[in-house]
């Protein structure tokens, strides 16, 4: 039975039908009102998450507590807005949240908490405006402000919060002053920034608030599951169709912070070289306009601000990640351009390494992503395997004595391409095992007995090598076919996600909806190496470790909230070539 059919079946089996919801059995979306739609979306999302995940864990009081805490962090990730007294008041929802969410789709807690959030945000904007009016900013003495408070306690009361707001405003004022702005201009800029953030959040549609709320629910189960509202689905469609004029960066949201996940090779940000994975974007400024604070702003809104006409400039205020994680904010201006995956295609070069009297000829293959069907070129669909095979042919014709496969910035892509690309270096055999949430195991194997390249092989990896990169490097390591060199391990993402449009599920189960209910990205399976070990959390450990600025524990799956655990399967029978030994 296809996965989609199974999901529809279990939703129906849970009694999520039109009769159970109190709507007519043949209700159409036009007859539903928004509150009913919101309740139906919430119930279906809760049911799918509880029954499609590996733990098959229903939304109980323990998970509901994490859900509530996660929603507070989604709204106030830096823990400067909500007071501890607010959190104490919200504790009343903990006992009933599991039942009210899963059984009746009640979202009153989301609305009440968001209302309090707006109230506190307004208090902060008013307080900042008054401080700026008094203009009492003295930097002659020592002072400090902790930029990242995501793990700190929330302010106990309003007076404590105001002290934090004062420190934050002083830090922002100093940042503007160091940029050589005049005092009067700084006052205007900061007052406008605080007012703009308040107005942006007040203007959020109820759909967007629901998206924040259900995202918090999805992240309780694992960090890669997400609820995608209608706007998020449109942004995803734009990205998949490669028609985006922007900076070429994959962005994610963690505790209210917009974080750079990776950069599209060849895109504007990658060419500029200043923006890095793990950087946090805290403000966005259009050309000639003041910056807009995007802290705690929904990711879809941040994407809208960054996207723009080709040739226009956007300036990002960035909190550096990586080894510069404690550095002050910096401003990065990037000229928007069309982001094409063709810029990310595989490439090759030859390096002649001095070796006594005779040079050692080395072929270097750079594979930035596992792309497939990227378009049509002379009547043939694009394929990273086809491109690498062509490049390998050229390298062999040039008499290379060894090949380096560079996957250091490869965040993944097509699973089938990872399998077929591995097949260029082995005769045949299993490449990856995939276990579904029901326990069923499928083996993805290279069935072509030919081997395009059988010579010495090294694979370069880093913490930014993930998913399909880990499948290929893990398989070549298990076969003893290639030497793995790079960071201490790869990222450790050993899970597979599928995007389920909710409209079809709701229609199949006669659940009315007044608008497009969006989709749910849910984890459906896990990857395992030929030897049986999962790539989840542990990744692929290098045979030789080279010091690198990316070799940081926080650049890993294990640093994310509530990741799925590591486990193992029995090995799939395969040949051990012993080439590395």
Backbone torsions as a table, in degrees:
resi	resn	phi	psi	omega
1	UNK	NA	130.3	179.4
2	UNK	-59.2	151.8	-178.9
3	UNK	-56.8	-41.4	-177.8
4	UNK	-59.2	-46.3	-179.0
5	UNK	-62.7	-40.2	179.4
6	UNK	-61.5	-40.8	-179.1
7	UNK	-66.0	-43.2	177.6
8	UNK	-61.5	-40.0	-178.4
9	UNK	-63.8	-44.9	-176.2
10	UNK	-72.9	-28.5	175.2
11	UNK	-65.3	-41.9	178.0
12	UNK	-65.4	-38.5	-178.2
13	UNK	-66.4	-21.8	-179.9
14	UNK	-80.4	-0.3	179.1
15	UNK	85.3	15.1	178.1
16	UNK	-82.6	73.7	-178.5
17	UNK	-118.2	168.5	179.8
18	UNK	-59.5	-38.3	-179.9
19	UNK	-64.8	-44.8	-178.8
20	UNK	-64.2	-30.8	-178.0
21	UNK	-87.1	-6.3	179.3
22	UNK	80.9	22.5	176.2
23	UNK	-117.4	157.1	-178.7
24	UNK	-58.5	148.2	-175.5
25	UNK	-60.0	-32.5	-177.9
26	UNK	-109.5	33.5	-176.7
27	UNK	-62.6	141.7	175.2
28	UNK	-104.7	159.2	-175.0
29	UNK	-58.9	-30.4	-177.2
30	UNK	-68.3	-21.5	-176.8
31	UNK	-88.8	-6.1	-176.7
32	UNK	-91.9	145.9	174.9
33	UNK	-96.7	160.1	-175.7
34	UNK	-55.9	-42.7	178.8
35	UNK	-59.5	-40.4	177.4
36	UNK	-65.2	-41.3	177.9
37	UNK	-59.8	-45.7	-179.7
38	UNK	-60.9	-42.4	179.0
39	UNK	-64.9	-42.7	-179.9
40	UNK	-65.3	-42.4	177.8
41	UNK	-60.5	-43.2	-178.4
42	UNK	-63.7	-43.6	-179.0
43	UNK	-66.8	-43.1	-179.1
44	UNK	-66.7	-42.8	178.4
45	UNK	-60.1	-46.3	179.1
46	UNK	-60.6	-41.9	-178.2
47	UNK	-67.0	-44.9	-179.0
48	UNK	-63.2	-45.0	-179.5
49	UNK	-61.7	-41.6	-177.3
50	UNK	-68.9	-27.0	-172.0
51	UNK	-112.4	-7.5	179.7
52	UNK	-104.4	-12.0	-178.6
53	UNK	-81.4	163.3	-175.9
54	UNK	-67.2	-31.3	-179.4
55	UNK	-77.7	-18.0	-174.7
56	UNK	46.6	46.3	-173.0
57	UNK	-96.8	116.7	177.1
58	UNK	-66.8	160.0	177.8
59	UNK	-73.9	95.3	179.3
60	UNK	-103.3	-172.2	-176.5
61	UNK	-64.1	-34.5	179.3
62	UNK	-64.0	-49.5	179.4
63	UNK	-68.3	-34.1	179.2
64	UNK	-63.2	-35.3	177.0
65	UNK	-64.1	-43.1	176.4
66	UNK	-64.9	-36.9	177.8
67	UNK	-60.0	-47.4	-179.7
68	UNK	-64.0	-45.8	178.9
69	UNK	-62.4	-38.8	179.9
70	UNK	-65.3	-37.8	178.3
71	UNK	-64.6	-41.2	177.5
72	UNK	-62.1	-40.1	179.3
73	UNK	-72.5	-31.8	176.0
74	UNK	-62.7	-37.6	179.9
75	UNK	-80.9	-38.2	-171.4
76	UNK	-136.2	68.0	-174.4
77	UNK	-65.5	-28.1	-178.9
78	UNK	-91.6	0.8	173.6
79	UNK	56.0	50.0	176.7
80	UNK	-122.2	-6.3	-174.6
81	UNK	-101.8	-59.3	179.8
82	UNK	-69.4	141.0	173.8
83	UNK	-89.6	159.0	176.0
84	UNK	-62.3	-31.8	176.7
85	UNK	-64.1	-33.5	175.0
86	UNK	-64.4	-46.4	-178.8
87	UNK	-61.5	-40.6	178.0
88	UNK	-62.4	-38.3	179.4
89	UNK	-68.1	-37.9	-179.4
90	UNK	-70.4	-14.0	-179.0
91	UNK	-60.2	-20.6	-179.9
92	UNK	-63.3	-20.8	-179.2
93	UNK	-80.1	-17.6	-171.3
94	UNK	-61.1	-40.9	-174.8
95	UNK	-69.3	-29.8	-174.0
96	UNK	-111.1	-4.7	-172.2
97	UNK	-63.7	-40.8	-178.6
98	UNK	-60.9	-50.0	-178.2
99	UNK	-67.4	-45.8	-175.8
100	UNK	-65.4	-32.4	179.5
101	UNK	-75.2	-52.6	-174.9
102	UNK	-75.1	-35.1	-174.2
103	UNK	-86.0	-44.6	-173.9
104	UNK	-122.5	-2.4	178.3
105	UNK	67.1	32.0	-178.8
106	UNK	-71.8	124.5	179.9
107	UNK	-116.4	21.5	-179.0
108	UNK	-62.8	-31.9	177.8
109	UNK	-63.2	-41.2	179.3
110	UNK	-60.2	-45.0	-177.7
111	UNK	-68.5	-41.3	-179.0
112	UNK	-65.3	-42.6	-179.5
113	UNK	-68.0	-39.7	179.8
114	UNK	-66.3	-36.4	176.8
115	UNK	-61.5	-42.7	177.5
116	UNK	-65.5	-37.1	177.6
117	UNK	-59.2	-45.9	178.3
118	UNK	-62.8	-37.5	178.9
119	UNK	-61.7	-47.4	179.6
120	UNK	-67.5	-37.0	179.1
121	UNK	-63.4	-38.6	177.4
122	UNK	-66.1	-39.1	177.3
123	UNK	-62.8	-39.8	179.4
124	UNK	-66.0	-42.9	180.0
125	UNK	-62.9	-41.5	178.8
126	UNK	-65.7	-42.4	-179.7
127	UNK	-64.2	-43.9	179.5
128	UNK	-63.2	-40.9	179.5
129	UNK	-61.2	-40.3	179.9
130	UNK	-68.4	-41.3	177.4
131	UNK	-61.6	-42.1	179.9
132	UNK	-66.6	-34.7	178.8
133	UNK	-65.4	-39.5	179.4
134	UNK	-75.2	-23.2	174.8
135	UNK	52.4	53.3	-179.6
136	UNK	-109.7	69.3	-177.8
137	UNK	-112.2	103.7	-176.8
138	UNK	-114.1	119.5	-178.1
139	UNK	-111.7	22.4	-177.5
140	UNK	-77.3	-26.2	-178.5
141	UNK	-103.8	177.8	178.6
142	UNK	-70.5	150.7	178.5
143	UNK	-167.1	158.4	-179.9
144	UNK	-150.2	157.4	173.6
145	UNK	-146.4	129.2	179.0
146	UNK	-83.3	112.0	-174.2
147	UNK	-68.4	-40.2	-177.9
148	UNK	-105.4	108.3	179.6
149	UNK	-112.8	21.4	-173.2
150	UNK	-63.2	-18.9	-179.9
151	UNK	-112.7	6.9	-178.3
152	UNK	-89.3	165.5	175.9
153	UNK	-71.2	150.5	176.2
154	UNK	-74.6	154.0	178.9
155	UNK	-58.3	137.2	-174.8
156	UNK	-66.9	-36.5	-177.5
157	UNK	-151.4	-178.9	-175.7
158	UNK	-63.5	-38.1	179.9
159	UNK	-62.4	-41.7	177.8
160	UNK	-65.2	-40.5	178.4
161	UNK	-62.1	-41.5	-179.4
162	UNK	-64.5	-33.6	175.9
163	UNK	-65.4	-40.9	176.6
164	UNK	-64.5	-42.6	179.7
165	UNK	-62.8	-37.0	177.7
166	UNK	-63.6	-46.3	178.9
167	UNK	-61.5	-42.4	-179.8
168	UNK	-63.6	-43.5	-179.7
169	UNK	-65.5	-39.9	176.3
170	UNK	-59.5	-43.0	-180.0
171	UNK	-63.6	-42.3	-179.9
172	UNK	-68.5	-38.6	178.9
173	UNK	-63.2	-43.0	179.5
174	UNK	-64.9	-38.8	178.1
175	UNK	-59.9	-44.1	178.4
176	UNK	-67.0	-37.8	-179.2
177	UNK	-65.6	-39.2	178.2
178	UNK	-67.8	-19.9	175.6
179	UNK	-85.0	8.5	176.3
180	UNK	70.9	24.8	174.4
181	UNK	-79.7	149.2	178.8
182	UNK	-77.9	153.6	-174.8
183	UNK	-55.1	-47.4	-178.8
184	UNK	-62.0	-39.8	178.6
185	UNK	-66.8	-36.3	179.5
186	UNK	-64.1	-44.9	179.2
187	UNK	-56.9	-46.4	-178.9
188	UNK	-65.2	-44.0	-178.2
189	UNK	-61.0	-47.5	-176.3
190	UNK	-71.1	-39.7	177.6
191	UNK	-61.6	-41.6	179.5
192	UNK	-66.9	-36.4	-178.8
193	UNK	-63.8	-46.8	-179.3
194	UNK	-66.1	-41.4	178.8
195	UNK	-66.2	-38.2	-179.2
196	UNK	-65.4	-41.7	179.0
197	UNK	-63.5	-40.9	178.3
198	UNK	-62.1	-46.8	-178.5
199	UNK	-65.1	-36.9	178.4
200	UNK	-61.9	-45.5	-178.2
201	UNK	-72.0	-34.2	177.5
202	UNK	-67.2	-27.7	-177.4
203	UNK	-85.7	-1.0	-180.0
204	UNK	-61.1	135.0	176.0
205	UNK	-73.4	149.5	176.2
206	UNK	-51.2	-32.1	177.1
207	UNK	-60.3	-38.1	-177.7
208	UNK	-73.0	-35.5	175.1
209	UNK	-65.0	-42.0	177.1
210	UNK	-60.2	-38.8	-179.9
211	UNK	-62.4	-43.1	177.3
212	UNK	-61.2	-42.9	-177.0
213	UNK	-65.1	-48.6	-177.3
214	UNK	-73.9	-25.4	172.5
215	UNK	-63.1	-41.4	177.2
216	UNK	-61.4	-38.3	177.2
217	UNK	-65.1	-45.7	-179.0
218	UNK	-62.2	-38.2	-176.8
219	UNK	-71.9	-14.2	173.9
220	UNK	-64.2	-32.8	-175.7
221	UNK	-84.4	-42.6	171.9
222	UNK	-170.5	157.2	-170.3
223	UNK	-72.4	-9.5	-177.6
224	UNK	-102.9	-0.8	175.3
225	UNK	-88.6	137.3	-177.2
226	UNK	-144.4	148.7	165.8
227	UNK	-93.4	126.1	-178.3
228	UNK	-110.3	109.4	175.3
229	UNK	-69.5	-179.8	-175.2
230	UNK	-58.4	-44.1	-178.2
231	UNK	-66.9	-39.0	177.8
232	UNK	-63.1	-38.5	177.6
233	UNK	-64.7	-38.3	177.3
234	UNK	-64.1	-42.8	178.5
235	UNK	-62.8	-39.6	178.4
236	UNK	-64.4	-42.0	179.1
237	UNK	-62.2	-42.0	178.5
238	UNK	-61.2	-45.0	-179.1
239	UNK	-63.9	-41.6	-178.7
240	UNK	-67.7	-32.1	179.7
241	UNK	-85.8	-1.6	174.7
242	UNK	59.0	33.4	-179.0
243	UNK	-106.9	22.1	-172.8
244	UNK	-90.2	127.6	168.3
245	UNK	-95.7	110.1	-176.2
246	UNK	-164.1	-146.7	-175.2
247	UNK	-106.2	-9.5	179.0
248	UNK	76.3	49.6	178.5
249	UNK	-132.6	139.5	173.2
250	UNK	-90.4	123.1	-175.0
251	UNK	-112.8	150.0	175.3
252	UNK	-136.7	168.0	179.9
253	UNK	-119.0	125.1	178.3
254	UNK	-129.5	113.6	179.4
255	UNK	50.5	43.3	176.5
256	UNK	83.9	-2.9	179.8
257	UNK	-100.7	134.5	174.2
258	UNK	-83.5	115.9	-174.3
259	UNK	-116.5	141.6	175.5
260	UNK	-77.7	117.4	179.2
261	UNK	-82.7	-54.1	174.4
262	UNK	-159.1	173.4	-178.3
263	UNK	-114.0	141.8	176.2
264	UNK	-73.6	118.6	179.9
265	UNK	-55.6	133.2	-179.4
266	UNK	84.2	-7.6	179.3
267	UNK	-77.4	171.8	-176.9
268	UNK	-55.8	-45.0	-178.4
269	UNK	-67.4	-40.0	179.4
270	UNK	-66.0	-38.9	178.8
271	UNK	-67.6	-37.8	179.9
272	UNK	-66.5	-40.4	172.7
273	UNK	84.8	-2.3	-176.5
274	UNK	-90.7	-37.1	179.1
275	UNK	-78.2	136.6	-176.0
276	UNK	-127.9	153.4	171.2
277	UNK	-57.1	143.6	-178.6
278	UNK	83.9	-6.6	172.7
279	UNK	-67.5	147.7	176.9
280	UNK	-109.1	127.8	178.3
281	UNK	-90.6	119.0	-176.5
282	UNK	-108.4	-15.7	177.7
283	UNK	-155.3	151.0	-179.8
284	UNK	-131.8	129.6	179.5
285	UNK	-123.5	131.4	173.6
286	UNK	-79.3	164.1	-177.2
287	UNK	-57.8	121.3	178.6
288	UNK	77.4	7.1	-177.8
289	UNK	-117.5	155.3	177.4
290	UNK	-69.9	157.1	-179.1
291	UNK	-70.1	148.7	175.6
292	UNK	-107.7	124.0	179.2
293	UNK	-67.8	125.9	-177.5
294	UNK	-112.9	9.5	176.0
295	UNK	-61.5	129.3	-179.8
296	UNK	68.4	8.0	177.0
297	UNK	-81.7	140.5	177.3
298	UNK	-53.9	142.1	-174.9
299	UNK	-58.3	-36.9	-179.5
300	UNK	-60.9	-35.8	178.0
301	UNK	-70.2	-38.6	178.0
302	UNK	-62.8	-42.9	179.0
303	UNK	-60.4	-41.4	178.7
304	UNK	-60.6	-38.8	-179.8
305	UNK	-69.1	-36.7	-177.3
306	UNK	-77.2	-33.6	-179.8
307	UNK	-72.5	146.2	179.7
308	UNK	-176.7	-175.9	-176.2
309	UNK	-63.8	146.9	176.3
310	UNK	-59.5	134.7	178.6
311	UNK	91.0	-13.2	177.8
312	UNK	-83.1	160.9	-176.6
313	UNK	-108.5	141.8	174.0
314	UNK	-127.4	136.3	-179.2
315	UNK	-111.2	123.6	-179.1
316	UNK	-104.5	131.9	169.0
317	UNK	-92.5	120.9	-166.8
318	UNK	-124.5	134.5	168.2
319	UNK	-92.4	111.3	-174.4
320	UNK	-61.1	143.9	172.2
321	UNK	-103.2	-150.7	177.7
322	UNK	56.9	-144.7	-177.3
323	UNK	-72.5	-14.5	179.5
324	UNK	-97.1	24.6	-172.6
325	UNK	-58.9	-23.5	-179.8
326	UNK	-102.7	9.6	-178.7
327	UNK	-76.6	157.6	178.2
328	UNK	-69.0	165.1	179.3
329	UNK	-61.3	150.8	175.0
330	UNK	-133.6	153.4	-179.4
331	UNK	-102.7	129.4	-177.1
332	UNK	-123.9	118.6	177.9
333	UNK	-99.1	128.7	-177.9
334	UNK	-129.3	134.8	176.8
335	UNK	-86.1	122.9	-178.4
336	UNK	-66.4	147.6	177.3
337	UNK	-150.8	168.6	177.0
338	UNK	-71.9	129.6	-178.5
339	UNK	-93.0	113.7	-179.0
340	UNK	-117.3	132.7	176.7
341	UNK	-68.6	-16.4	175.9
342	UNK	-59.7	-27.4	177.2
343	UNK	-66.3	-16.7	-175.3
344	UNK	-101.9	16.2	-176.3
345	UNK	-75.3	160.4	-177.6
346	UNK	-62.8	148.8	178.6
347	UNK	-140.8	165.6	-178.1
348	UNK	-142.4	152.4	174.2
349	UNK	-149.5	163.3	-179.6
350	UNK	-115.2	133.2	176.8
351	UNK	-120.1	122.4	176.2
352	UNK	-93.7	107.7	-176.1
353	UNK	-92.4	123.2	179.0
354	UNK	-57.0	131.6	179.8
355	UNK	-144.8	80.0	-175.9
356	UNK	70.1	-131.5	-178.9
357	UNK	-81.0	-20.1	-175.7
358	UNK	-122.1	131.3	-178.0
359	UNK	-73.6	147.2	174.9
360	UNK	-94.4	120.2	-174.7
361	UNK	-90.3	117.2	-175.1
362	UNK	-116.2	133.0	174.7
363	UNK	-99.5	129.3	-179.3
364	UNK	-113.9	119.2	178.2
365	UNK	-106.1	120.4	176.3
366	UNK	-101.9	120.5	-179.6
367	UNK	-120.9	96.7	-174.6
368	UNK	-78.2	-18.9	178.3
369	UNK	-163.5	156.6	178.3
370	UNK	-93.5	81.3	-175.1
371	UNK	-87.9	158.1	178.0
372	UNK	-155.2	143.1	176.4
373	UNK	51.4	47.8	-178.2
374	UNK	-78.3	-8.8	-178.0
375	UNK	154.9	-165.8	-177.4
376	UNK	-118.3	128.7	178.6
377	UNK	-130.0	110.7	-176.6
378	UNK	52.6	41.2	175.0
379	UNK	82.2	3.9	-177.3
380	UNK	-121.7	132.2	178.1
381	UNK	-66.2	145.2	-179.5
382	UNK	-68.3	145.3	179.3
383	UNK	-154.6	129.3	179.7
384	UNK	-65.1	-34.1	178.1
385	UNK	-63.7	-43.7	179.4
386	UNK	-63.9	-41.1	-180.0
387	UNK	-67.3	-42.3	180.0
388	UNK	-66.8	-38.0	178.0
389	UNK	-61.2	-42.2	178.0
390	UNK	-63.7	-43.5	179.9
391	UNK	-67.0	-38.5	177.0
392	UNK	-61.1	-39.3	177.3
393	UNK	-59.8	-41.5	179.2
394	UNK	-67.7	-40.4	179.5
395	UNK	-64.2	-41.2	179.1
396	UNK	-64.5	-38.5	178.4
397	UNK	-65.0	-27.1	178.5
398	UNK	-86.2	1.0	174.2
399	UNK	76.0	35.5	178.9
400	UNK	-66.8	146.2	-178.6
401	UNK	-102.4	-3.6	177.4
402	UNK	-168.2	157.5	-177.7
403	UNK	-127.5	136.2	172.6
404	UNK	-110.8	124.0	177.2
405	UNK	-101.7	111.7	-173.1
406	UNK	-95.5	109.0	178.8
407	UNK	-115.9	22.2	-169.2
408	UNK	-63.5	-30.0	-179.6
409	UNK	-116.7	22.1	-175.9
410	UNK	-92.0	109.2	-177.9
411	UNK	-86.2	2.6	176.4
412	UNK	122.5	-150.8	-176.8
413	UNK	139.7	-138.9	-173.3
414	UNK	-70.1	126.3	177.6
415	UNK	-65.5	-43.4	-178.7
416	UNK	-62.5	-34.9	177.9
417	UNK	-70.2	-35.4	177.3
418	UNK	-62.5	-39.0	179.6
419	UNK	-68.9	-48.1	-177.2
420	UNK	-68.3	-33.7	178.3
421	UNK	-68.5	-39.0	174.7
422	UNK	-59.0	-36.9	-178.3
423	UNK	-63.6	-17.4	176.8
424	UNK	-69.2	-19.6	-173.3
425	UNK	-112.2	-6.3	176.0
426	UNK	-127.6	162.2	179.5
427	UNK	-69.4	-59.7	175.2
428	UNK	-171.2	164.7	178.8
429	UNK	139.4	176.0	-177.5
430	UNK	-67.1	141.8	178.6
431	UNK	-113.4	-38.1	-176.9
432	UNK	-150.8	145.4	170.6
433	UNK	-110.2	137.7	-178.8
434	UNK	-123.4	123.4	179.1
435	UNK	-110.8	125.3	178.3
436	UNK	-80.1	170.4	-177.5
437	UNK	-65.8	-20.3	177.4
438	UNK	-85.9	-2.2	178.4
439	UNK	97.8	-5.7	-179.6
440	UNK	-72.4	137.9	-177.0
441	UNK	-116.0	129.5	174.8
442	UNK	-117.7	141.6	179.4
443	UNK	-107.0	122.0	174.2
444	UNK	-94.0	117.5	-171.9
445	UNK	-126.0	153.0	169.0
446	UNK	-85.9	117.4	-176.0
447	UNK	-101.2	-1.4	-179.9
448	UNK	-86.6	116.5	-176.2
449	UNK	-71.1	-11.2	-179.9
450	UNK	-75.8	155.8	180.0
451	UNK	-133.8	110.6	-173.2
452	UNK	-69.3	-39.0	-179.5
453	UNK	-134.1	123.7	-176.8
454	UNK	-116.4	5.8	-176.3
455	UNK	-82.6	-173.3	-180.0
456	UNK	-58.3	136.8	-173.5
457	UNK	-138.3	132.5	173.8
458	UNK	-124.5	139.6	176.5
459	UNK	-115.2	123.4	177.0
460	UNK	-92.3	128.3	-179.8
461	UNK	-131.2	166.9	176.2
462	UNK	-150.3	-179.5	175.2
463	UNK	-62.9	-19.9	-179.5
464	UNK	-87.9	-2.1	173.9
465	UNK	-83.7	120.8	-173.9
466	UNK	-141.7	162.6	170.2
467	UNK	56.2	-111.4	-176.6
468	UNK	-60.4	-32.6	176.3
469	UNK	-62.3	-37.0	-179.5
470	UNK	-73.1	-30.7	176.5
471	UNK	-64.9	-49.2	-178.3
472	UNK	-64.9	-50.7	-177.0
473	UNK	-67.0	-36.5	177.5
474	UNK	-64.7	-40.8	179.3
475	UNK	-66.2	-45.2	-179.3
476	UNK	-65.3	-30.1	176.3
477	UNK	-72.8	-42.0	179.3
478	UNK	-63.7	-36.0	178.7
479	UNK	-75.3	-12.2	-172.7
480	UNK	68.7	30.4	-174.4
481	UNK	-94.1	-31.1	-174.3
482	UNK	-137.2	150.7	173.3
483	UNK	-86.9	126.9	-179.5
484	UNK	-97.6	124.1	-174.3
485	UNK	-132.4	137.8	176.2
486	UNK	151.6	-141.2	176.8
487	UNK	-63.0	166.4	-176.2
488	UNK	-57.1	-32.9	174.6
489	UNK	-157.8	168.3	174.7
490	UNK	-81.2	-174.9	-171.8
491	UNK	-63.4	-41.9	179.2
492	UNK	95.8	29.6	176.0
493	UNK	-94.5	102.4	-177.6
494	UNK	-112.1	30.9	-178.6
495	UNK	-122.0	157.8	-179.2
496	UNK	-120.2	134.6	179.0
497	UNK	-113.7	150.5	174.7
498	UNK	-129.0	143.7	179.6
499	UNK	-98.7	120.8	-177.0
500	UNK	-111.5	104.8	174.0
501	UNK	-61.2	126.2	-173.2
502	UNK	-76.8	-22.5	-177.1
503	UNK	-57.8	-43.2	-177.7
504	UNK	-66.7	-43.1	179.3
505	UNK	-62.1	-43.1	-178.6
506	UNK	-68.1	-38.1	177.6
507	UNK	-65.6	-42.3	179.8
508	UNK	-61.3	-31.3	-177.9
509	UNK	-102.8	14.3	174.9
510	UNK	57.5	40.4	176.2
511	UNK	-101.6	116.2	-174.6
512	UNK	-69.7	149.2	174.3
513	UNK	-149.2	132.3	-175.7
514	UNK	-84.2	-11.9	179.8
515	UNK	-151.0	171.7	179.4
516	UNK	-59.9	117.5	-176.2
517	UNK	-78.5	0.9	179.2
518	UNK	80.3	-148.1	-175.1
519	UNK	-149.9	166.0	177.1
520	UNK	-121.2	123.2	172.0
521	UNK	-92.4	117.0	-171.0
522	UNK	-130.0	144.2	178.6
523	UNK	-76.2	123.7	-173.9
524	UNK	-114.7	-17.4	-178.2
525	UNK	-161.1	170.3	179.8
526	UNK	-127.2	150.3	178.9
527	UNK	-94.2	146.4	175.3
528	UNK	-138.9	147.5	-179.2
529	UNK	-78.0	166.4	177.1
530	UNK	-55.4	-35.0	178.6
531	UNK	-74.4	-8.6	175.7
532	UNK	106.4	-15.7	-178.1
533	UNK	-75.4	139.7	175.2
534	UNK	-73.0	149.4	171.9
535	UNK	-86.5	-5.0	-179.7
536	UNK	-64.3	132.3	178.1
537	UNK	69.7	-51.8	-174.0
538	UNK	-83.1	-23.5	-178.7
539	UNK	62.7	-151.3	176.6
540	UNK	-114.1	120.0	-176.9
541	UNK	-82.9	132.5	-177.9
542	UNK	-70.3	145.6	172.1
543	UNK	-72.8	-35.9	177.0
544	UNK	-130.2	125.7	-178.1
545	UNK	-99.3	130.0	177.2
546	UNK	-113.9	130.3	179.2
547	UNK	-54.9	138.8	-173.9
548	UNK	-153.4	149.6	178.3
549	UNK	-72.4	-12.6	179.1
550	UNK	-96.2	-4.1	-175.7
551	UNK	-82.4	73.4	-176.1
552	UNK	-126.0	140.1	-178.4
553	UNK	-59.9	-33.0	-177.3
554	UNK	-74.0	-12.7	172.9
555	UNK	-93.5	66.1	-176.5
556	UNK	-160.7	160.0	176.6
557	UNK	-61.5	-36.3	-176.9
558	UNK	-66.1	-19.2	178.9
559	UNK	-84.9	-7.8	-179.8
560	UNK	-82.6	160.5	-178.9
561	UNK	-75.0	133.2	172.9
562	UNK	50.8	51.0	176.1
563	UNK	-72.9	156.2	175.0
564	UNK	-67.5	150.7	-175.5
565	UNK	-77.0	164.7	172.2
566	UNK	-78.8	144.7	171.6
567	UNK	-155.0	-173.5	-175.3
568	UNK	-146.0	157.2	174.4
569	UNK	-117.6	167.0	170.5
570	UNK	-61.0	148.9	-179.4
571	UNK	-65.9	146.2	171.6
572	UNK	-89.0	129.3	-176.0
573	UNK	-54.6	126.0	179.1
574	UNK	-155.0	164.9	-177.1
575	UNK	-80.7	141.4	172.4
576	UNK	-105.6	107.3	-171.5
577	UNK	-78.7	-28.1	178.4
578	UNK	66.8	22.2	-178.1
579	UNK	-67.0	-35.8	-178.1
580	UNK	-71.8	-41.4	177.3
581	UNK	-58.8	NA	NA
